[in-house]
């Protein structure tokens, strides 16, 4: 487990977009309480590398990609990245449905 800066922004059509800049990943959630689980799913499905170095707020707060939202410092499970990647299933870039589900995906560079 390690702490990583997580950027959240409200989506125009509802829901929340949560980004993990250190992993170059994002996901969508219906509520803030869903964000940690959705981020774990996004890491399992879309991250292919070693555990990144955790950035601090000073490293990210002036980045133009992260304006108009808010930051959380979340404890992310990175202990078994390879095992989780093999168990994951493909997911798409879809926003949460009205029923409260969310899909996660990797952000394209």
MOPAC internal coordinates of N, CA, C and O (Angstrom, degrees):
PM7 1SCF
backbone

  N    0.0000 0     0.00 0     0.00 0    0    0    0
  C    1.4431 1     0.00 0     0.00 0    1    0    0
  C    1.5311 1   108.54 1     0.00 0    2    1    0
  O    1.2310 1   121.71 1   -36.97 1    3    2    1
  N    1.3187 1   114.33 1   143.03 1    3    2    1
  C    1.4569 1   119.90 1   178.09 1    5    3    2
  C    1.5211 1   108.70 1  -152.11 1    6    5    3
  O    1.2310 1   120.65 1   -26.70 1    7    6    5
  N    1.3155 1   116.36 1   153.30 1    7    6    5
  C    1.4532 1   121.02 1   179.80 1    9    7    6
  C    1.5248 1   110.45 1   -89.53 1   10    9    7
  O    1.2310 1   120.96 1   -43.68 1   11   10    9
  N    1.3511 1   115.78 1   136.32 1   11   10    9
  C    1.4509 1   122.30 1   179.03 1   13   11   10
  C    1.5181 1   109.59 1  -136.91 1   14   13   11
  O    1.2310 1   121.08 1   -35.80 1   15   14   13
  N    1.3282 1   115.54 1   144.20 1   15   14   13
  C    1.4556 1   121.26 1   175.47 1   17   15   14
  C    1.5246 1   108.35 1   -69.34 1   18   17   15
  O    1.2310 1   120.92 1   -46.93 1   19   18   17
  N    1.3228 1   115.84 1   133.07 1   19   18   17
  C    1.4612 1   123.03 1  -179.76 1   21   19   18
  C    1.5173 1   107.72 1  -125.48 1   22   21   19
  O    1.2310 1   120.87 1   -52.58 1   23   22   21
  N    1.3296 1   115.95 1   127.42 1   23   22   21
  C    1.4588 1   121.27 1  -178.67 1   25   23   22
  C    1.5231 1   109.59 1  -101.85 1   26   25   23
  O    1.2310 1   120.61 1   -51.52 1   27   26   25
  N    1.3289 1   116.44 1   128.48 1   27   26   25
  C    1.4566 1   122.14 1  -179.66 1   29   27   26
  C    1.5235 1   109.74 1  -118.03 1   30   29   27
  O    1.2310 1   121.11 1   -39.73 1   31   30   29
  N    1.3165 1   115.48 1   140.27 1   31   30   29
  C    1.4631 1   120.80 1   175.78 1   33   31   30
  C    1.5220 1   108.39 1  -144.39 1   34   33   31
  O    1.2310 1   121.01 1   -40.98 1   35   34   33
  N    1.3253 1   115.67 1   139.02 1   35   34   33
  C    1.4627 1   120.49 1   177.18 1   37   35   34
  C    1.5238 1   109.17 1   -70.28 1   38   37   35
  O    1.2310 1   120.69 1   -43.36 1   39   38   37
  N    1.3248 1   116.29 1   136.64 1   39   38   37
  C    1.4581 1   122.24 1   176.51 1   41   39   38
  C    1.5251 1   109.55 1   -86.67 1   42   41   39
  O    1.2310 1   120.22 1   -34.22 1   43   42   41
  N    1.3173 1   117.18 1   145.78 1   43   42   41
  C    1.4638 1   122.61 1  -179.39 1   45   43   42
  C    1.5280 1   111.07 1   -58.04 1   46   45   43
  O    1.2310 1   120.12 1   139.54 1   47   46   45
  N    1.3290 1   117.37 1   -40.46 1   47   46   45
  C    1.4680 1   122.06 1  -177.71 1   49   47   46
  C    1.5275 1   113.22 1   -89.11 1   50   49   47
  O    1.2310 1   119.99 1  -168.38 1   51   50   49
  N    1.3147 1   117.63 1    11.62 1   51   50   49
  C    1.4589 1   121.80 1  -179.63 1   53   51   50
  C    1.5159 1   111.64 1   103.66 1   54   53   51
  O    1.2310 1   120.74 1   -20.24 1   55   54   53
  N    1.2908 1   116.19 1   159.76 1   55   54   53
  C    1.4576 1   121.49 1  -178.68 1   57   55   54
  C    1.5166 1   111.96 1    84.29 1   58   57   55
  O    1.2310 1   121.80 1     5.27 1   59   58   57
  N    1.3019 1   114.16 1  -174.73 1   59   58   57
  C    1.4627 1   122.44 1  -175.71 1   61   59   58
  C    1.5173 1   108.58 1  -132.24 1   62   61   59
  O    1.2310 1   120.57 1   -41.95 1   63   62   61
  N    1.3163 1   116.52 1   138.05 1   63   62   61
  C    1.4598 1   121.71 1   171.21 1   65   63   62
  C    1.5217 1   105.96 1  -100.80 1   66   65   63
  O    1.2310 1   120.86 1   -54.86 1   67   66   65
  N    1.3311 1   115.97 1   125.14 1   67   66   65
  C    1.4584 1   122.01 1   179.48 1   69   67   66
  C    1.5210 1   108.71 1  -114.96 1   70   69   67
  O    1.2310 1   120.80 1   -53.89 1   71   70   69
  N    1.3239 1   116.07 1   126.11 1   71   70   69
  C    1.4673 1   121.57 1  -178.72 1   73   71   70
  C    1.5177 1   110.52 1  -116.31 1   74   73   71
  O    1.2310 1   121.47 1   -39.60 1   75   74   73
  N    1.3204 1   114.79 1   140.40 1   75   74   73
  C    1.4662 1   122.38 1   171.75 1   77   75   74
  C    1.5310 1   106.26 1  -111.25 1   78   77   75
  O    1.2310 1   119.67 1   -88.65 1   79   78   77
  N    1.3327 1   118.23 1    91.35 1   79   78   77
  C    1.4609 1   120.29 1  -176.46 1   81   79   78
  C    1.5263 1   113.83 1   -56.07 1   82   81   79
  O    1.2310 1   119.66 1   142.66 1   83   82   81
  N    1.3173 1   118.25 1   -37.34 1   83   82   81
  C    1.4628 1   120.49 1  -177.82 1   85   83   82
  C    1.5267 1   112.68 1   -66.07 1   86   85   83
  O    1.2310 1   120.02 1   155.15 1   87   86   85
  N    1.3246 1   117.56 1   -24.85 1   87   86   85
  C    1.4555 1   122.64 1   178.98 1   89   87   86
  C    1.5318 1   111.97 1  -100.43 1   90   89   87
  O    1.2310 1   120.41 1   172.43 1   91   90   89
  N    1.3434 1   116.83 1    -7.57 1   91   90   89
  C    1.4594 1   122.80 1  -174.97 1   93   91   90
  C    1.5285 1   110.46 1    57.07 1   94   93   91
  O    1.2310 1   120.58 1  -136.36 1   95   94   93
  N    1.3420 1   116.50 1    43.64 1   95   94   93
  C    1.4637 1   123.37 1  -178.47 1   97   95   94
  C    1.5206 1   110.83 1  -129.03 1   98   97   95
  O    1.2310 1   121.27 1   -23.67 1   99   98   97
  N    1.3168 1   115.18 1   156.33 1   99   98   97
  C    1.4505 1   120.65 1   172.07 1  101   99   98
  C    1.5251 1   108.80 1  -143.53 1  102  101   99
  O    1.2310 1   121.08 1   -14.10 1  103  102  101
  N    1.3195 1   115.54 1   165.90 1  103  102  101
  C    1.4504 1   122.38 1   175.45 1  105  103  102
  C    1.5159 1   108.57 1  -153.67 1  106  105  103
  O    1.2310 1   120.64 1   -11.01 1  107  106  105
  N    1.3079 1   116.38 1   168.99 1  107  106  105
  C    1.4605 1   122.25 1   176.58 1  109  107  106
  C    1.5235 1   108.92 1  -116.23 1  110  109  107
  O    1.2310 1   121.23 1   -33.12 1  111  110  109
  N    1.3278 1   115.26 1   146.88 1  111  110  109
  C    1.4630 1   121.08 1   177.21 1  113  111  110
  C    1.5188 1   108.53 1  -142.68 1  114  113  111
  O    1.2310 1   120.78 1   -23.99 1  115  114  113
  N    1.3122 1   116.12 1   156.01 1  115  114  113
  C    1.4606 1   121.43 1   177.77 1  117  115  114
  C    1.5228 1   111.77 1   -81.29 1  118  117  115
  O    1.2310 1   120.56 1   151.77 1  119  118  117
  N    1.3475 1   116.54 1   -28.23 1  119  118  117
  C    1.4600 1   121.68 1  -177.57 1  121  119  118
  C    1.5267 1   109.28 1  -146.55 1  122  121  119
  O    1.2310 1   120.99 1   -22.94 1  123  122  121
  N    1.3156 1   115.70 1   157.06 1  123  122  121
  C    1.4732 1   120.78 1   179.51 1  125  123  122
  C    1.5250 1   111.03 1   -57.78 1  126  125  123
  O    1.2310 1   120.01 1   144.90 1  127  126  125
  N    1.3159 1   117.58 1   -35.10 1  127  126  125
  C    1.4648 1   120.56 1  -178.94 1  129  127  126
  C    1.5272 1   112.47 1   -62.95 1  130  129  127
  O    1.2310 1   119.40 1   157.94 1  131  130  129
  N    1.3333 1   118.74 1   -22.06 1  131  130  129
  C    1.4683 1   122.56 1   178.43 1  133  131  130
  C    1.5227 1   113.05 1   -84.89 1  134  133  131
  O    1.2310 1   120.07 1   164.95 1  135  134  133
  N    1.3232 1   117.47 1   -15.05 1  135  134  133
  C    1.4639 1   121.32 1  -171.70 1  137  135  134
  C    1.5343 1   113.28 1   -56.10 1  138  137  135
  O    1.2310 1   118.26 1   129.51 1  139  138  137
  N    1.3310 1   120.91 1   -50.49 1  139  138  137
  C    1.4723 1   118.71 1  -178.06 1  141  139  138
  C    1.5303 1   113.41 1   -56.92 1  142  141  139
  O    1.2310 1   120.03 1   135.38 1  143  142  141
  N    1.3241 1   117.54 1   -44.62 1  143  142  141
  C    1.4674 1   120.22 1  -179.89 1  145  143  142
  C    1.5237 1   111.04 1   -65.54 1  146  145  143
  O    1.2310 1   119.94 1   138.75 1  147  146  145
  N    1.3271 1   117.72 1   -41.25 1  147  146  145
  C    1.4683 1   120.64 1   179.87 1  149  147  146
  C    1.5242 1   111.25 1   -66.01 1  150  149  147
  O    1.2310 1   120.40 1   143.53 1  151  150  149
  N    1.3330 1   116.84 1   -36.47 1  151  150  149
  C    1.4639 1   119.80 1   177.53 1  153  151  150
  C    1.5267 1   111.14 1   -66.51 1  154  153  151
  O    1.2310 1   120.41 1   139.64 1  155  154  153
  N    1.3420 1   116.81 1   -40.36 1  155  154  153
  C    1.4728 1   119.66 1   177.21 1  157  155  154
  C    1.5247 1   110.01 1   -60.95 1  158  157  155
  O    1.2310 1   120.19 1   139.40 1  159  158  157
  N    1.3370 1   117.25 1   -40.60 1  159  158  157
  C    1.4658 1   121.03 1   178.21 1  161  159  158
  C    1.5255 1   110.81 1   -64.37 1  162  161  159
  O    1.2310 1   120.18 1   138.72 1  163  162  161
  N    1.3363 1   117.26 1   -41.28 1  163  162  161
  C    1.4601 1   121.12 1   179.98 1  165  163  162
  C    1.5288 1   111.07 1   -64.87 1  166  165  163
  O    1.2310 1   120.23 1   140.62 1  167  166  165
  N    1.3232 1   117.17 1   -39.38 1  167  166  165
  C    1.4675 1   120.88 1   177.63 1  169  167  166
  C    1.5238 1   109.45 1   -64.45 1  170  169  167
  O    1.2310 1   120.60 1   133.79 1  171  170  169
  N    1.3219 1   116.45 1   -46.21 1  171  170  169
  C    1.4668 1   120.39 1  -178.96 1  173  171  170
  C    1.5229 1   111.41 1   -61.81 1  174  173  171
  O    1.2310 1   120.34 1   141.97 1  175  174  173
  N    1.3213 1   116.95 1   -38.03 1  175  174  173
  C    1.4601 1   120.93 1  -175.65 1  177  175  174
  C    1.5246 1   113.69 1   -85.41 1  178  177  175
  O    1.2310 1   119.85 1   150.19 1  179  178  177
  N    1.3259 1   117.89 1   -29.81 1  179  178  177
  C    1.4514 1   117.96 1  -168.71 1  181  179  178
  C    1.5075 1   118.00 1  -128.01 1  182  181  179
  O    1.2310 1   119.24 1   178.60 1  183  182  181
  N    1.3212 1   119.05 1    -1.40 1  183  182  181
  C    1.4668 1   119.09 1  -177.64 1  185  183  182
  C    1.5133 1   110.07 1  -103.40 1  186  185  183
  O    1.2310 1   121.26 1   -53.05 1  187  186  185
  N    1.3183 1   115.20 1   126.95 1  187  186  185
  C    1.4667 1   120.82 1  -177.97 1  189  187  186
  C    1.5216 1   109.02 1  -130.15 1  190  189  187
  O    1.2310 1   120.73 1   -99.13 1  191  190  189
  N    1.2873 1   116.21 1    80.87 1  191  190  189
  C    1.4515 1   119.69 1   179.89 1  193  191  190
  C    1.5143 1   110.90 1  -178.86 1  194  193  191
  O    1.2310 1   121.59 1     2.60 1  195  194  193
  N    1.3234 1   114.55 1  -177.40 1  195  194  193
  C    1.4618 1   120.73 1   177.02 1  197  195  194
  C    1.5195 1   109.25 1   -73.60 1  198  197  195
  O    1.2310 1   121.63 1   -15.99 1  199  198  197
  N    1.3165 1   114.49 1   164.01 1  199  198  197
  C    1.4578 1   119.58 1   175.82 1  201  199  198
  C    1.5225 1   108.74 1   -59.64 1  202  201  199
  O    1.2310 1   119.77 1   -54.95 1  203  202  201
  N    1.3417 1   118.05 1   125.05 1  203  202  201
  C    1.4589 1   119.74 1  -179.69 1  205  203  202
  C    1.5185 1   111.75 1   -75.82 1  206  205  203
  O    1.2310 1   121.19 1   -18.05 1  207  206  205
  N    1.3128 1   115.34 1   161.95 1  207  206  205
  C    1.4568 1   121.42 1   172.82 1  209  207  206
  C    1.5266 1   107.48 1   -71.32 1  210  209  207
  O    1.2310 1   120.55 1   -42.06 1  211  210  209
  N    1.2936 1   116.55 1   137.94 1  211  210  209
  C    1.4556 1   121.71 1  -178.62 1  213  211  210
  C    1.5315 1   110.25 1   -78.92 1  214  213  211
  O    1.2310 1   120.80 1   -54.29 1  215  214  213
  N    1.3257 1   116.07 1   125.71 1  215  214  213
  C    1.4641 1   121.52 1   176.77 1  217  215  214
  C    1.5153 1   109.65 1   -80.63 1  218  217  215
  O    1.2310 1   121.12 1   -22.13 1  219  218  217
  N    1.3044 1   115.46 1   157.87 1  219  218  217
  C    1.4572 1   121.10 1   173.12 1  221  219  218
  C    1.5169 1   109.93 1  -102.50 1  222  221  219
  O    1.2310 1   120.14 1   -12.37 1  223  222  221
  N    1.3020 1   117.34 1   167.63 1  223  222  221
  C    1.4536 1   121.68 1   179.94 1  225  223  222
  C    1.5270 1   111.38 1   -57.91 1  226  225  223
  O    1.2310 1   119.83 1   141.08 1  227  226  225
  N    1.3119 1   117.93 1   -38.92 1  227  226  225
  C    1.4673 1   120.85 1   179.32 1  229  227  226
  C    1.5217 1   112.04 1   -61.54 1  230  229  227
  O    1.2310 1   120.17 1   151.95 1  231  230  229
  N    1.3352 1   117.28 1   -28.05 1  231  230  229
  C    1.4657 1   121.40 1   179.14 1  233  231  230
  C    1.5257 1   112.11 1   -73.47 1  234  233  231
  O    1.2310 1   119.75 1   155.76 1  235  234  233
  N    1.3293 1   118.09 1   -24.24 1  235  234  233
  C    1.4640 1   121.80 1  -169.47 1  237  235  234
  C    1.5270 1   115.76 1  -118.64 1  238  237  235
  O    1.2310 1   119.46 1   158.08 1  239  238  237
  N    1.3104 1   118.64 1   -21.92 1  239  238  237
  C    1.4700 1   121.33 1  -169.33 1  241  239  238
  C    1.5178 1   114.23 1   -62.38 1  242  241  239
  O    1.2310 1   118.78 1   154.05 1  243  242  241
  N    1.3194 1   119.94 1   -25.95 1  243  242  241
  C    1.4565 1   121.33 1  -179.40 1  245  243  242
  C    1.5200 1   113.52 1   -97.50 1  246  245  243
  O    1.2310 1   120.11 1  -179.17 1  247  246  245
  N    1.3242 1   117.40 1     0.83 1  247  246  245
  C    1.4621 1   121.74 1   179.31 1  249  247  246
  C    1.5324 1   108.71 1   -68.22 1  250  249  247
  O    1.2310 1   119.60 1   -53.53 1  251  250  249
  N    1.3323 1   118.36 1   126.47 1  251  250  249
  C    1.4704 1   120.22 1  -177.71 1  253  251  250
  C    1.5308 1   113.93 1   -62.25 1  254  253  251
  O    1.2310 1   119.35 1   159.87 1  255  254  253
  N    1.3173 1   118.84 1   -20.13 1  255  254  253
  C    1.4696 1   121.19 1   177.55 1  257  255  254
  C    1.5207 1   112.50 1   -71.58 1  258  257  255
  O    1.2310 1   120.60 1   162.76 1  259  258  257
  N    1.3194 1   116.47 1   -17.24 1  259  258  257
  C    1.4604 1   120.92 1  -174.82 1  261  259  258
  C    1.5235 1   111.06 1  -121.97 1  262  261  259
  O    1.2310 1   120.91 1  -116.04 1  263  262  261
  N    1.3107 1   115.87 1    63.96 1  263  262  261
  C    1.4621 1   122.13 1   178.91 1  265  263  262
  C    1.5211 1   108.76 1  -125.91 1  266  265  263
  O    1.2310 1   120.33 1   -38.56 1  267  266  265
  N    1.3122 1   116.97 1   141.44 1  267  266  265
  C    1.4549 1   121.97 1   176.16 1  269  267  266
  C    1.5188 1   114.59 1    91.66 1  270  269  267
  O    1.2310 1   119.72 1  -176.48 1  271  270  269
  N    1.3034 1   118.14 1     3.52 1  271  270  269
  C    1.4566 1   122.38 1   179.33 1  273  271  270
  C    1.5148 1   110.08 1  -121.83 1  274  273  271
  O    1.2310 1   120.36 1    26.99 1  275  274  273
  N    1.3113 1   116.92 1  -153.01 1  275  274  273
  C    1.4573 1   120.77 1   178.38 1  277  275  274
  C    1.5249 1   109.37 1  -142.76 1  278  277  275
  O    1.2310 1   121.39 1   -17.66 1  279  278  277
  N    1.3325 1   114.94 1   162.34 1  279  278  277
  C    1.4620 1   122.81 1  -175.46 1  281  279  278
  C    1.5154 1   111.37 1  -110.14 1  282  281  279
  O    1.2310 1   121.01 1   -36.95 1  283  282  281
  N    1.3171 1   115.68 1   143.05 1  283  282  281
  C    1.4626 1   123.36 1   169.64 1  285  283  282
  C    1.5194 1   107.58 1  -125.00 1  286  285  283
  O    1.2310 1   120.62 1   -31.06 1  287  286  285
  N    1.2904 1   116.41 1   148.94 1  287  286  285
  C    1.4620 1   123.64 1   175.49 1  289  287  286
  C    1.5225 1   104.61 1  -106.45 1  290  289  287
  O    1.2310 1   119.92 1   -80.48 1  291  290  289
  N    1.3607 1   117.75 1    99.52 1  291  290  289
  C    1.4605 1   121.53 1  -173.39 1  293  291  290
  C    1.5194 1   112.42 1  -107.06 1  294  293  291
  O    1.2310 1   121.55 1   -36.04 1  295  294  293
  N    1.3205 1   114.63 1   143.96 1  295  294  293
  C    1.4476 1   122.30 1   174.64 1  297  295  294
  C    1.5307 1   107.50 1   -84.35 1  298  297  295
  O    1.2310 1   120.34 1   -69.26 1  299  298  297
  N    1.3219 1   116.96 1   110.74 1  299  298  297
  C    1.4579 1   123.24 1  -175.37 1  301  299  298
  C    1.5195 1   109.38 1  -107.35 1  302  301  299
  O    1.2310 1   120.46 1   -45.52 1  303  302  301
  N    1.3322 1   116.72 1   134.48 1  303  302  301
  C    1.4629 1   122.24 1   179.27 1  305  303  302
  C    1.5247 1   109.58 1   -78.42 1  306  305  303
  O    1.2310 1   120.64 1   -72.24 1  307  306  305
  N    1.3137 1   116.39 1   107.76 1  307  306  305
  C    1.4686 1   121.73 1   178.71 1  309  307  306
  C    1.5240 1   110.93 1  -116.95 1  310  309  307
  O    1.2310 1   120.24 1  -170.80 1  311  310  309
  N    1.3193 1   117.14 1     9.20 1  311  310  309
  C    1.4602 1   121.30 1  -174.75 1  313  311  310
  C    1.5243 1   113.85 1   -66.89 1  314  313  311
  O    1.2310 1   119.95 1   149.52 1  315  314  313
  N    1.3343 1   117.70 1   -30.48 1  315  314  313
  C    1.4632 1   119.31 1  -176.55 1  317  315  314
  C    1.5313 1   111.70 1  -127.31 1  318  317  315
  O    1.2310 1   120.22 1  -135.19 1  319  318  317
  N    1.3162 1   117.18 1    44.81 1  319  318  317
  C    1.4672 1   120.36 1  -179.08 1  321  319  318
  C    1.5284 1   113.04 1   -50.23 1  322  321  319
  O    1.2310 1   118.07 1   130.11 1  323  322  321
  N    1.3248 1   121.28 1   -49.89 1  323  322  321
  C    1.4664 1   119.94 1  -178.58 1  325  323  322
  C    1.5317 1   113.17 1   -62.13 1  326  325  323
  O    1.2310 1   119.31 1   138.91 1  327  326  325
  N    1.3231 1   118.91 1   -41.09 1  327  326  325
  C    1.4623 1   121.50 1  -179.05 1  329  327  326
  C    1.5237 1   110.46 1   -65.70 1  330  329  327
  O    1.2310 1   120.10 1   139.84 1  331  330  329
  N    1.3225 1   117.41 1   -40.16 1  331  330  329
  C    1.4492 1   121.23 1  -178.80 1  333  331  330
  C    1.5251 1   110.87 1   -68.45 1  334  333  331
  O    1.2310 1   119.62 1   143.87 1  335  334  333
  N    1.3327 1   118.32 1   -36.13 1  335  334  333
  C    1.4654 1   121.42 1   179.70 1  337  335  334
  C    1.5134 1   110.89 1   -61.93 1  338  337  335
  O    1.2310 1   119.54 1   142.21 1  339  338  337
  N    1.3244 1   118.49 1   -37.79 1  339  338  337
  C    1.4585 1   121.47 1  -178.15 1  341  339  338
  C    1.5277 1   112.02 1   -72.64 1  342  341  339
  O    1.2310 1   119.74 1   153.67 1  343  342  341
  N    1.3264 1   118.11 1   -26.33 1  343  342  341
  C    1.4616 1   121.68 1  -179.54 1  345  343  342
  C    1.5198 1   112.57 1   -88.79 1  346  345  343
  O    1.2310 1   120.01 1   167.04 1  347  346  345
  N    1.3263 1   117.59 1   -12.96 1  347  346  345
  C    1.4668 1   120.01 1  -173.15 1  349  347  346
  C    1.5211 1   111.94 1   -73.19 1  350  349  347
  O    1.2310 1   121.96 1   -20.22 1  351  350  349
  N    1.3322 1   113.85 1   159.78 1  351  350  349
  C    1.4572 1   120.01 1   175.95 1  353  351  350
  C    1.5263 1   107.75 1  -116.77 1  354  353  351
  O    1.2310 1   120.75 1   -19.73 1  355  354  353
  N    1.3157 1   116.18 1   160.27 1  355  354  353
  C    1.4605 1   120.31 1  -179.50 1  357  355  354
  C    1.5263 1   109.74 1   -66.39 1  358  357  355
  O    1.2310 1   120.91 1   -39.89 1  359  358  357
  N    1.3285 1   115.87 1   140.11 1  359  358  357
  C    1.4536 1   121.35 1   176.58 1  361  359  358
  C    1.5224 1   108.79 1  -131.98 1  362  361  359
  O    1.2310 1   120.49 1   -15.81 1  363  362  361
  N    1.3177 1   116.66 1   164.19 1  363  362  361
  C    1.4600 1   120.83 1  -176.61 1  365  363  362
  C    1.5171 1   111.10 1  -116.58 1  366  365  363
  O    1.2310 1   120.98 1    -7.00 1  367  366  365
  N    1.3355 1   115.73 1   173.00 1  367  366  365
  C    1.4648 1   123.04 1   178.76 1  369  367  366
  C    1.5113 1   109.89 1   -88.16 1  370  369  367
  O    1.2310 1   119.29 1  -110.11 1  371  370  369
  N    1.3086 1   118.97 1    69.89 1  371  370  369
  C    1.4517 1   121.50 1  -179.74 1  373  371  370
  C    1.5085 1   110.49 1  -114.58 1  374  373  371
  O    1.2310 1   121.72 1   -34.04 1  375  374  373
  N    1.3014 1   114.31 1   145.96 1  375  374  373
  C    1.4609 1   120.04 1   176.88 1  377  375  374
  C    1.5286 1   108.70 1   -76.88 1  378  377  375
  O    1.2310 1   119.90 1   -18.15 1  379  378  377
  N    1.3321 1   117.80 1   161.85 1  379  378  377
  C    1.4641 1   120.46 1   178.69 1  381  379  378
  C    1.5276 1   110.71 1   -58.08 1  382  381  379
  O    1.2310 1   120.86 1   -37.50 1  383  382  381
  N    1.2926 1   115.96 1   142.50 1  383  382  381
  C    1.4607 1   120.02 1   175.64 1  385  383  382
  C    1.5210 1   108.87 1   -79.03 1  386  385  383
  O    1.2310 1   120.40 1   -10.88 1  387  386  385
  N    1.3052 1   116.85 1   169.12 1  387  386  385
  C    1.4663 1   120.69 1   178.49 1  389  387  386
  C    1.5180 1   111.45 1   -65.83 1  390  389  387
  O    1.2310 1   120.24 1   162.85 1  391  390  389
  N    1.3211 1   117.15 1   -17.15 1  391  390  389
  C    1.4656 1   121.01 1   179.07 1  393  391  390
  C    1.5142 1   112.05 1   -82.83 1  394  393  391
  O    1.2310 1   119.87 1   177.47 1  395  394  393
  N    1.3357 1   117.85 1    -2.53 1  395  394  393
  C    1.4595 1   120.31 1   174.03 1  397  395  394
  C    1.5081 1   114.42 1   100.12 1  398  397  395
  O    1.2310 1   118.96 1   179.01 1  399  398  397
  N    1.3297 1   119.59 1    -0.99 1  399  398  397
  C    1.4515 1   120.16 1   178.41 1  401  399  398
  C    1.5136 1   110.62 1   -79.14 1  402  401  399
  O    1.2310 1   120.45 1   -15.26 1  403  402  401
  N    1.3087 1   116.75 1   164.74 1  403  402  401
  C    1.4648 1   120.83 1   177.57 1  405  403  402
  C    1.5004 1   108.87 1  -143.59 1  406  405  403
  O    1.2310 1   121.06 1   -29.92 1  407  406  405
  N    1.2741 1   115.59 1   150.08 1  407  406  405
  C    1.4600 1   121.90 1   175.03 1  409  407  406
  C    1.5102 1   106.72 1  -115.34 1  410  409  407
  O    1.2310 1   120.40 1   -26.65 1  411  410  409
  N    1.2954 1   116.84 1   153.35 1  411  410  409
  C    1.4586 1   119.93 1  -179.35 1  413  411  410
  C    1.5061 1   109.45 1  -125.88 1  414  413  411
  O    1.2310 1   121.26 1   -18.32 1  415  414  413
  N    1.3237 1   115.20 1   161.68 1  415  414  413
  C    1.4496 1   119.23 1  -179.88 1  417  415  414
  C    1.5052 1   111.59 1  -166.70 1  418  417  415
  O    1.2310 1   121.03 1    -8.72 1  419  418  417
  N    1.3008 1   115.64 1   171.28 1  419  418  417
  C    1.4599 1   121.31 1   179.55 1  421  419  418
  C    1.5171 1   108.48 1   -88.04 1  422  421  419
  O    1.2310 1   120.77 1   -39.01 1  423  422  421
  N    1.2965 1   116.13 1   140.99 1  423  422  421
  C    1.4458 1   121.17 1   177.02 1  425  423  422
  C    1.5119 1   108.92 1   -78.86 1  426  425  423
  O    1.2310 1   120.39 1   -45.33 1  427  426  425
  N    1.3032 1   116.86 1   134.67 1  427  426  425
  C    1.4524 1   119.30 1   177.59 1  429  427  426
  C    1.5099 1   109.34 1   -78.16 1  430  429  427
  O    1.2310 1   120.74 1   -34.68 1  431  430  429
  N    1.3118 1   116.19 1   145.32 1  431  430  429
  C    1.4610 1   121.61 1  -173.71 1  433  431  430
  C    1.4702 1   113.35 1   -73.12 1  434  433  431
  O    1.2310 1   120.10 1   180.00 1  435  434  433

